[in-house]
Amino acid sequence: MQKFMLIGLGIVSLFSIFYFWSNPQNSQEEYLQKIRKERQEKDELFKKSDKSPLTEADKKVFKGLSYFEIDPKYKVIARLEYFKTDSVDVFPTSGTKKRYYKRFAKAFFRLNDQDLNLTLWLVAEKNLGRKPSIFLPFTDLTTDEETYGAGRYLDLEVPQNQDIEIDFNKAYNPYCAYSDGYNCPIVPKENHLAIKIKSGEKNYK
């Protein structure tokens, strides 16, 4: 009898673990906590790091960056159509230098009952000398009102198939939003969205 009771308890425990991980509410809460943690860590970096774009005077009064409320609906899965070209686009910037990005793919997705698309670029080696990543600059109808006037960016992992996750809750301002002296790529017209993306980082000050 004791043996059967132990087996039964084991089954109940396994079921409880499965329920916990498969429960959407638990998954959503973990997602919210992850975004909150990333934002807190960024605030710490801006406040204390030598690599912060803030001036020393701004660091002394810095209270944290401003964001829209985290909204999971702004995390979308986009379908990719890869460009059949190895051409590298030259991006003008807010400064004197240029940036170089390889045209990677067009991302098609649906958000707020609208069919949208954005162009993705692969970071060229001469930019930063880092492992391949996807650069996604964009503007939307919050630009120059609630969000930074030159647009915002997203950094994405290189996908392994035809789909890619785009999480606008992680949209951030370029460093030139905080101080002068940076060479921030200017958002191409093809990535101007005619809807409001009320997600991610808001305008600074």
CORZIBEL-V323575 format. One record per residue. N is the residue number from 0. SS is DSSP state (helix for helix, strand for strand, loop for the rest). PHI is phi in whole degrees, 0 to 359 (NA if undefined). NEAR is the number of other ideal C-beta (glycine too) atoms within 12 Angstrom. Layout:
n->[N:N]
ss->[SS:SS]
phi->[PHI:PHI]
near->[NEAR:NEAR]
This chain:
n->[0:1:2:3:4:5:6:7:8:9:10:11:12:13:14:15:16:17:18:19:20:21:22:23:24:25:26:27:28:29:30:31:32:33:34:35:36:37:38:39:40:41:42:43:44:45:46:47:48:49:50:51:52:53:54:55:56:57:58:59:60:61:62:63:64:65:66:67:68:69:70:71:72:73:74:75:76:77:78:79:80:81:82:83:84:85:86:87:88:89:90:91:92:93:94:95:96:97:98:99:100:101:102:103:104:105:106:107:108:109:110:111:112:113:114:115:116:117:118:119:120:121:122:123:124:125:126:127:128:129:130:131:132:133:134:135:136:137:138:139:140:141:142:143:144:145:146:147:148:149:150:151:152:153:154:155:156:157:158:159:160:161:162:163:164:165:166:167:168:169:170:171:172:173:174:175:176:177:178:179:180:181:182:183:184:185:186:187:188:189:190:191:192:193:194:195:196:197:198:199:200:201:202:203:204]
ss->[loop:helix:helix:helix:helix:helix:helix:helix:helix:helix:helix:helix:helix:helix:helix:helix:helix:helix:helix:helix:helix:helix:loop:helix:helix:helix:helix:helix:helix:helix:helix:helix:helix:helix:helix:helix:helix:helix:helix:helix:helix:helix:helix:helix:helix:helix:helix:helix:loop:loop:loop:loop:loop:loop:loop:helix:helix:helix:helix:helix:helix:loop:loop:loop:loop:loop:strand:loop:loop:loop:loop:helix:helix:helix:strand:strand:strand:strand:strand:strand:strand:strand:loop:loop:loop:loop:loop:strand:strand:strand:strand:loop:strand:loop:loop:loop:loop:loop:strand:strand:strand:strand:strand:strand:strand:strand:strand:strand:strand:strand:strand:loop:loop:strand:strand:strand:strand:strand:strand:strand:strand:strand:strand:loop:helix:helix:helix:helix:loop:loop:loop:loop:loop:strand:strand:strand:strand:strand:strand:loop:loop:loop:strand:loop:loop:loop:strand:loop:loop:loop:loop:strand:strand:strand:strand:strand:loop:loop:loop:loop:loop:loop:strand:strand:strand:strand:strand:helix:helix:helix:loop:strand:strand:loop:helix:helix:helix:loop:loop:loop:loop:loop:loop:loop:strand:loop:loop:loop:helix:helix:helix:strand:loop:loop:loop:loop:loop:loop:loop:loop:strand:loop:loop:loop:loop]
phi->[NA:298:299:295:296:295:298:298:295:296:295:298:297:298:297:296:297:298:296:299:281:265:289:303:295:296:297:293:295:298:297:299:296:296:295:300:296:299:291:297:294:293:301:297:298:297:283:240:282:291:270:296:283:282:287:298:293:292:300:293:247:293:248:122:284:259:224:289:300:294:226:302:293:273:258:240:255:254:268:257:238:285:284:265:203:251:290:251:272:263:262:292:231:286:246:261:272:250:241:235:223:274:298:250:197:257:255:250:206:239:210:52:63:232:272:231:210:221:269:249:239:269:292:285:302:292:288:227:67:252:296:304:211:256:253:233:267:202:236:208:284:269:299:72:236:273:237:303:295:262:101:230:235:224:250:235:283:293:285:258:213:272:243:214:272:242:248:290:296:260:298:226:277:292:298:291:286:252:195:277:97:254:251:268:302:275:292:294:300:295:250:267:269:267:221:270:259:274:203:86:283:268:296:275:63]
near->[7:8:9:10:11:12:13:14:14:14:14:14:14:14:15:15:14:13:15:16:14:12:15:13:14:17:17:17:16:17:24:20:15:20:31:19:15:23:28:17:17:29:23:18:23:31:23:16:15:11:13:22:28:30:16:14:10:19:23:12:13:25:14:21:33:22:31:27:17:28:23:22:21:30:29:30:18:32:24:27:20:22:20:10:14:12:15:21:29:20:30:19:24:27:20:12:17:20:31:24:35:29:28:32:31:25:36:23:31:17:30:21:8:17:17:28:26:43:33:41:40:32:32:27:15:15:26:15:10:14:13:22:26:32:38:43:40:43:32:33:19:27:30:17:15:24:36:34:22:28:37:43:38:37:25:33:21:22:23:9:13:15:19:31:26:38:31:40:31:30:42:37:38:35:27:24:31:29:23:15:15:20:20:33:34:27:37:24:14:20:34:24:35:19:24:21:42:27:35:40:36:27:24:28:15]
